[in-house]
């Protein structure tokens, strides 16, 4: 998803959550908090996102920082563990979700059945297709991992903030030194080389 599509998805997901508030109060299902967590971490849906625990969200490690380290136990790529950083607001939201559903410190926060994430993700996408956004027909939860990767590389051109380099992204995504795997995501960004050179020139006053 590009940034506009993500905002549309987030808005629609929140509206859907409100409509099924009674259902969500009775039993935890994949909802907006889960999608935000996947985008914030780049986690795979079931093998990483569904097994994170409150103990893996290190909110007390540096209370003065607005970024919180999250430990993820492994990706589908060689089951590599990794650390990522999310905003404190996202961390607080995830831990509030865990408390609401009585998750213990060492229990899985988003303990869903394997197809739960896909089912409710598609529900949101189908609503958007019905609203006249056909691009959402092709999306699935793994799309959010692509959203994470592409936005990490792009950075924020409007505020002149460069994205991360490909080596750092590979490590954040659990690819290790397999840069070729990470390049699959990078190809969706387009030509960011010129922007990177411009940032360097401005920084050095060239």
C-alpha positions, 0 to 999 in steps of 0.5 A: 500500500502507498501512504494514501491507501494505508490511510484509507485502510486505517480509516475503514478498519476503524469504522469496521471495528466500531460496527463490531464493537460488541463482538470485539468486546467478547473475544479478541479478533484481528483489528486495527491495532493488529494492522498498526502493529504489522505496519510498525514492525514489518512483522509477518502476520502469523509467524511473528505478529501473532507470537509477540508477547508483552515481554517483547515490547521494551517500554521500560528500557529507555523511558525518555525515548519516544521509540520502543524496542520490540523483539521479534522471534523470527521470520519465514526467512531462516527464522531469524530473530530481530529487533525493531523500533516502534513509536511509544504511542504504538507500543502503548496501544499494543500493550493496552490491547494486551491488558484488555484481553488479559494477556500475561507478560509472557503470553502471546498478545495477538493469539489468533488462529492462522486464518484470522488475520487474513479473514478480517483483513479481507473484510476491510479490503472488500469494504473499500472495493465496494466503496470504489477502490479496486486496488484493494482487491489484490491486498492481503496481510503480507502487503503490510510488510511491503508497506513497511519496507517501501516506506522505510526506504522512501523516508519522508521527502517532504520533510527532507528525511532520507530513508534507511539504507538497504543493509539496515533494512535487510537486518530490520526485516530479518533477511540477515545479509541476504540483500537480494531478498530485500531488493525485492521490496526496494524495486517498488520505490523507484529511483531514490538514488538522486534524492539520496545524493541531494540530501548528502549535497545539502548536508555538506553544503555542496 
